[in-house]
Amino acid sequence: MAGKRQLSPEQVDTFQRDGFLVVENFFPSDELETFGAAIDDAVSGRSSSDRRPLSEKSLYEQSFIQCINLWEDALAVRQHTFNPELGRMAADLLGAKAVRIWHDQALYKEAGGRETDAHQDRPFWPIAPADQVTAWIPFDGSRRGTGAMGYLPGSHRAGLERFVDISHVFQEPYDIVADPAVADIEPVWVEADPGSVVFHHSLTVHQADANETDDTRRVYCIIYFADGCTRRTAIPHLIPDRQGIAVDEPIAGELTPIVWPRPKGDLPPQPKGRPPELGFS
Ligand SMILES: O=C(O)CCC(=O)C(=O)O
């Protein structure tokens, strides 16, 4: 690493080549514990009234409990979501002068939870150009058989952008790993210790394996985009819709504040009103 929590040029090159990057030892254990506890509380606040067993949930819900925009209403989460060093890494990976948050999400894969179907993120998002990166933070580390992520290296540069209905609601998910543009690429399954952050580009094909353990896989994601990105289509999406952003307008506002750079110690104002659940995105 170039600095304490700063990327080296080699790490940026690796991300640009592969479309994902594992950054080890980002979080010291005390910070990871506080962070994880804040997300646990926020997820419990949103989901504890849902007592359905996994077998009664939809296929999508069997992949994970998804809680979006926790930063909006969970005050203890905000200082972690807007971690300036993570934001700076996102900016360096995108080659951007500043990054905004698109949204955050907890993805808690329950014990026995099924795999997350292979997909790209960007087809879900009406945003242009393709300058988005996700920081995937596994509070307990990541091992095969526990909901580890698998990436198709270089798939973000394969000229492929294809919607996959991982909700299984409208159609069977397209088998994107068999698409001719990426079918020759072997997946790389990432195993990482607690404290690691795994970044992926919005066009990188990725999936997660099933959670075969008796414990919930606790993951929190922060999705960043380069400041200046605009709304590319009118397809409904609550992040631009809630901010009244029309097609071709820059995506900016209280729901998508600048994460980096900000004045030291400064957090964006809390948006007004409680966030509705956004469904998958
Ligand atoms: O953690 C998972 O199961 C899937 C994560 C994912 O698809 C994402 O972060 O874009």
The ligand as a Tripos MOL2 file, in Angstrom:
@<TRIPOS>MOLECULE
LIG
   10     9     1     0     0
SMALL
NO_CHARGES

@<TRIPOS>ATOM
      1 O1        -22.8700  -10.5290   -1.4050 O.co2     1 LIG1
      2 C1        -23.5810  -11.0450   -2.2550 C.2       1 LIG1
      3 O2        -24.1760  -12.1020   -2.0670 O.co2     1 LIG1
      4 C2        -23.7480  -10.3800   -3.5890 C.3       1 LIG1
      5 C3        -23.0970   -9.0480   -3.6480 C.3       1 LIG1
      6 C4        -23.3510   -8.3100   -4.9000 C.2       1 LIG1
      7 O3        -23.9420   -8.7830   -5.8260 O.2       1 LIG1
      8 C5        -22.8520   -6.9460   -4.9980 C.2       1 LIG1
      9 O4        -22.2750   -6.4100   -4.0390 O.co2     1 LIG1
     10 O5        -23.0240   -6.3330   -6.0700 O.co2     1 LIG1
@<TRIPOS>BOND
     1     1     2 2
     2     2     3 1
     3     2     4 1
     4     4     5 1
     5     5     6 1
     6     6     7 2
     7     6     8 1
     8     8     9 2
     9     8    10 1
@<TRIPOS>SUBSTRUCTURE
     1 LIG1         1 GROUP 0 **** ****
